[in-house]
């Protein structure tokens, strides 16, 4: 099981890097349960798959996409919960 704080720090870092690449002001992003990673423009569908691969690599986990609701990967708080239970 991944420590919640480690999961959050890693996810936040990847989101920050994605914001930098897309020239989105990271300080304007509210990292909370309301944040939709696609609607905010931070990631597109391919970007979400890359995000998941990056999380798996950095945290040494394997996320079984078939066991989760695909919509949960677009919501910051739900994705964080998925990572933390790995």
TIMAR-34831 format. One line per 5 residues: for each residue x, y, z of C-alpha. Coordinates in steps of 0.2 Angstrom, whole numbers, plus 5000, padded with zeros to 4 digits. Layout:
N
X/Y/Z | ...
This chain:
86
5000/5000/5000 | 5007/5017/4995 | 5008/5030/5009 | 4995/5044/5006 | 5007/5058/5008
5020/5050/4996 | 5006/5047/4983 | 5000/5065/4985 | 5018/5072/4983 | 5021/5062/4968
5004/5066/4959 | 5006/5084/4963 | 5024/5084/4956 | 5018/5076/4940 | 5003/5088/4938
5015/5103/4941 | 5027/5097/4927 | 5012/5095/4916 | 5006/5112/4920 | 5024/5119/4916
5024/5110/4899 | 5007/5117/4894 | 5011/5134/4902 | 4997/5133/4914 | 5000/5143/4930
5001/5129/4943 | 4997/5141/4957 | 4980/5145/4950 | 4976/5126/4951 | 4965/5121/4966
4971/5103/4970 | 4955/5097/4978 | 4941/5085/4975 | 4933/5096/4963 | 4948/5096/4951
4945/5087/4935 | 4961/5084/4926 | 4954/5084/4909 | 4942/5098/4910 | 4955/5109/4918
4966/5107/4902 | 4981/5099/4912 | 4979/5082/4903 | 4970/5075/4888 | 4965/5056/4887
4983/5051/4881 | 4990/5062/4894 | 4980/5053/4908 | 4988/5036/4902 | 5005/5044/4903
5001/5051/4920 | 4996/5033/4926 | 5012/5026/4918 | 5023/5039/4927 | 5014/5036/4944
5017/5017/4942 | 5035/5020/4938 | 5039/5033/4952 | 5029/5024/4965 | 5033/5006/4960
5015/5001/4959 | 5004/4993/4946 | 4986/5001/4944 | 4974/4989/4936 | 4963/5000/4925
4950/4986/4923 | 4946/4987/4942 | 4942/5006/4943 | 4929/5017/4935 | 4937/5026/4921
4929/5043/4927 | 4939/5041/4943 | 4955/5044/4934 | 4950/5061/4929 | 4946/5067/4946
4961/5072/4957 | 4954/5066/4973 | 4948/5050/4967 | 4964/5046/4957 | 4974/5050/4973
4963/5037/4983 | 4966/5024/4969 | 4985/5027/4970 | 4985/5027/4989 | 4977/5010/4990
4990/5002/4979
